[in-house]
Amino acid sequence: MENDLEKMSKTMPYTVPEGFFDEMEEHLMQEVAPKKSKSKTRNVVLWTSLAVAASLALLLVLRQGWHHNDDASFEQVEMAFNQLSDSDQQLMLELFDEMDELDEFDNY
């Protein structure tokens, strides 16, 4: 058996692609590096939109209390509402629906 090993060629039968070890560290670091999370950006945008919508809702509610029967103020609120994005308009409508539900609950 010892003689068989001595007869074998001592050269490596396999080859490594050129530049493999040079680029290995870079490729490894890219795979291990933390990925940028889109959900963080999405959360910031969501919370910012929510904060803007909540602020506008608060202003509209306060203004409605001060000018309850003023037609001009209703027109101004309607114009401001129409300038909001579709998602902010939807959020405002949902908030007003929730407020109506709370008012109905308080009346019982």
Secondary structure as the mmCIF struct_conf table of DSSP 4:
data_model
#
loop_
_struct_conf.conf_type_id
_struct_conf.id
_struct_conf.beg_label_comp_id
_struct_conf.beg_label_asym_id
_struct_conf.beg_label_seq_id
_struct_conf.end_label_comp_id
_struct_conf.end_label_asym_id
_struct_conf.end_label_seq_id
HELX_RH_AL_P HELX_RH_AL_P1 GLU A 2 LYS A 7
BEND BEND1 MET A 8 MET A 8
BEND BEND2 THR A 11 THR A 11
BEND BEND3 PRO A 13 PRO A 13
TURN_TY1_P TURN_TY1_P1 GLU A 18 GLY A 19
HELX_RH_AL_P HELX_RH_AL_P2 PHE A 20 VAL A 32
BEND BEND4 ALA A 33 ALA A 33
HELX_LH_PP_P HELX_LH_PP_P1 PRO A 34 SER A 37
HELX_RH_AL_P HELX_RH_AL_P3 LYS A 38 TRP A 66
BEND BEND5 HIS A 67 HIS A 67
TURN_TY1_P TURN_TY1_P2 HIS A 68 ASN A 69
HELX_RH_AL_P HELX_RH_AL_P4 ASP A 71 ASN A 82
TURN_TY1_P TURN_TY1_P3 GLN A 83 GLN A 83
BEND BEND6 LEU A 84 LEU A 84
HELX_RH_AL_P HELX_RH_AL_P5 ASP A 86 ASP A 106
TURN_TY1_P TURN_TY1_P4 ASN A 107 ASN A 107
#
